[in-house]
Amino acid sequence: MRKLRLRTWMTALAGMLLLAAPASAHRVHAGVTEISVNPRTGEMEIIHRVYGHDLLEAVGEETEPAETWLQTEEGLERVGAYAGTRFRMGDGDGNLIALSYVGAEADGEFAWVYFAAPAPEQTEAFIVDNDILADHFDDQVMMTNLRFNSLVRTAMQGPGRRAPVRVSFER
């Protein structure tokens, strides 16, 4: 029980640091992924938020700001191809879930990258492997929040913790 409380506290602290870090003090390489089923469309939505300049550096585009580059066909294609190979999600048995790239956009200092998939039939467990930007920044941390059946589970991956994470919703 104590280990669970410490883990919950550490996850909450990491989330607060991600949200509270001012733009001028960007010294951390971190991102957040949110996964949930959209009740209107019935689709599972995967939304990645990372620092735009980190994403552009990782795909080799450092000459234009993210706001401009992510409005180009080339920018959208390269970001989709990059994120599509570095984020994988499987069902509880390890079968990969096919994700469809929807698009990307810049909002201030952040880049948002969107994927979708049919809503999974079974939601008891998932396997998450979130390596976005980890190939480019050794200290990259990715927090993945999964929301299913009114429950939220978090998978943290970062330095020393790069292996896929099993997330269980079983009670």
Legacy VTK file of the C-alpha trace (Angstrom):
# vtk DataFile Version 3.0
C-alpha trace
ASCII
DATASET POLYDATA
POINTS 171 float
0.000 0.000 0.000
2.829 2.404 0.880
4.541 1.671 -2.458
1.295 2.461 -4.288
0.910 5.793 -2.460
4.498 6.775 -3.241
4.024 5.844 -6.898
0.769 7.822 -7.088
2.449 10.818 -5.438
5.439 10.645 -7.797
3.131 10.417 -10.838
1.151 13.429 -9.641
4.350 15.383 -8.998
5.692 14.579 -12.464
2.404 15.731 -13.999
2.441 18.998 -12.066
6.015 19.676 -13.131
5.088 19.075 -16.767
2.182 21.490 -16.555
3.880 24.143 -14.448
7.203 24.451 -16.278
7.410 27.946 -17.774
8.461 28.287 -21.396
11.612 30.199 -20.617
12.802 27.522 -18.192
12.485 24.581 -20.575
15.293 22.393 -19.333
13.386 19.154 -19.107
12.485 16.850 -21.953
8.993 15.647 -21.131
5.685 14.961 -22.770
2.197 13.732 -21.982
0.006 11.302 -23.886
-3.732 11.076 -23.201
-5.720 8.028 -24.330
-9.499 7.776 -24.048
-12.616 6.853 -25.992
-14.502 9.794 -27.448
-18.165 9.248 -26.468
-19.424 11.121 -29.561
-17.418 9.242 -32.185
-16.858 5.958 -30.351
-13.196 6.069 -31.385
-10.196 5.716 -29.143
-8.182 8.931 -29.311
-4.449 9.130 -28.657
-3.149 12.663 -28.123
0.553 13.369 -27.615
1.764 16.737 -26.290
5.478 17.500 -26.500
7.586 20.618 -26.803
7.405 21.719 -30.430
11.079 22.601 -30.798
12.081 19.193 -29.366
9.860 17.420 -31.890
11.240 19.448 -34.781
14.806 18.803 -33.652
14.087 15.054 -33.506
12.754 14.976 -37.083
15.630 17.109 -38.371
13.712 20.327 -39.017
15.205 23.233 -37.155
14.882 26.021 -39.709
11.211 26.936 -39.188
9.013 27.373 -36.116
6.625 24.514 -35.336
3.588 26.743 -36.030
4.710 27.210 -39.625
6.197 23.795 -40.356
3.259 21.792 -38.972
1.000 23.538 -41.460
2.898 22.040 -44.393
2.171 18.678 -45.975
5.795 17.613 -45.474
5.730 18.616 -41.817
2.523 16.741 -41.123
3.759 13.613 -42.930
7.138 13.541 -41.187
5.673 14.079 -37.714
3.066 11.356 -38.296
5.670 8.891 -39.538
7.984 9.707 -36.644
5.375 9.427 -33.857
3.790 6.379 -35.488
6.998 4.394 -35.134
7.790 5.523 -31.589
4.444 4.998 -29.882
2.942 1.541 -29.758
-0.029 0.239 -27.856
-1.245 -3.300 -27.453
-4.124 -5.069 -25.824
-3.608 -7.039 -22.626
-2.373 -10.044 -24.630
0.261 -7.946 -26.402
-1.495 -7.738 -29.774
-0.670 -4.383 -31.351
-3.548 -1.982 -31.847
-3.481 -0.369 -35.298
-3.417 3.402 -34.899
-4.378 5.842 -37.644
-2.562 9.151 -37.844
-5.023 12.056 -37.768
-2.721 15.082 -37.805
-0.651 17.505 -35.762
-0.684 21.143 -34.785
1.328 23.643 -32.815
-0.075 25.666 -29.957
2.436 28.032 -28.432
5.497 26.072 -27.377
3.751 22.702 -27.659
3.093 20.343 -30.539
0.022 18.143 -30.431
0.052 14.892 -32.420
-3.220 13.005 -32.917
-3.960 9.335 -33.604
-7.203 7.333 -33.513
-8.284 3.692 -33.462
-11.530 1.796 -33.102
-12.613 1.594 -29.468
-11.206 -1.602 -27.958
-13.683 -4.314 -27.010
-11.650 -5.371 -23.984
-10.367 -2.670 -21.648
-9.032 -4.724 -18.742
-5.375 -4.213 -19.669
-3.105 -2.545 -22.204
0.582 -2.482 -22.978
2.072 0.931 -23.715
5.457 1.629 -25.296
5.911 5.391 -25.561
9.358 6.174 -26.967
8.522 9.552 -28.496
11.680 11.694 -28.430
13.560 9.075 -26.342
15.727 8.312 -29.374
16.836 11.933 -29.450
16.969 12.961 -25.782
18.432 10.593 -23.185
16.477 12.302 -20.410
13.093 12.269 -22.200
10.181 11.340 -19.924
6.774 10.393 -21.312
3.700 10.117 -19.098
0.824 8.199 -20.683
-2.628 8.540 -19.101
-5.224 5.939 -20.092
-8.892 6.666 -19.288
-11.349 3.784 -19.587
-14.598 3.036 -17.759
-14.237 6.097 -15.501
-10.800 4.905 -14.356
-7.415 6.461 -15.057
-4.101 4.615 -15.117
-0.696 6.151 -15.804
2.364 4.633 -17.434
5.658 6.462 -16.916
8.632 5.875 -19.179
11.951 7.652 -18.978
15.641 7.180 -18.242
16.190 3.691 -16.862
12.528 2.804 -17.507
12.159 2.380 -21.266
10.556 -1.081 -21.371
6.887 -1.349 -22.381
4.495 -0.880 -19.450
1.490 -3.088 -18.706
-1.474 -1.055 -17.453
-4.304 -2.929 -15.773
-7.899 -1.817 -15.212
-8.906 -5.064 -13.540
-10.421 -4.549 -10.122
LINES 1 172
171 0 1 2 3 4 5 6 7 8 9 10 11 12 13 14 15 16 17 18 19 20 21 22 23 24 25 26 27 28 29 30 31 32 33 34 35 36 37 38 39 40 41 42 43 44 45 46 47 48 49 50 51 52 53 54 55 56 57 58 59 60 61 62 63 64 65 66 67 68 69 70 71 72 73 74 75 76 77 78 79 80 81 82 83 84 85 86 87 88 89 90 91 92 93 94 95 96 97 98 99 100 101 102 103 104 105 106 107 108 109 110 111 112 113 114 115 116 117 118 119 120 121 122 123 124 125 126 127 128 129 130 131 132 133 134 135 136 137 138 139 140 141 142 143 144 145 146 147 148 149 150 151 152 153 154 155 156 157 158 159 160 161 162 163 164 165 166 167 168 169 170
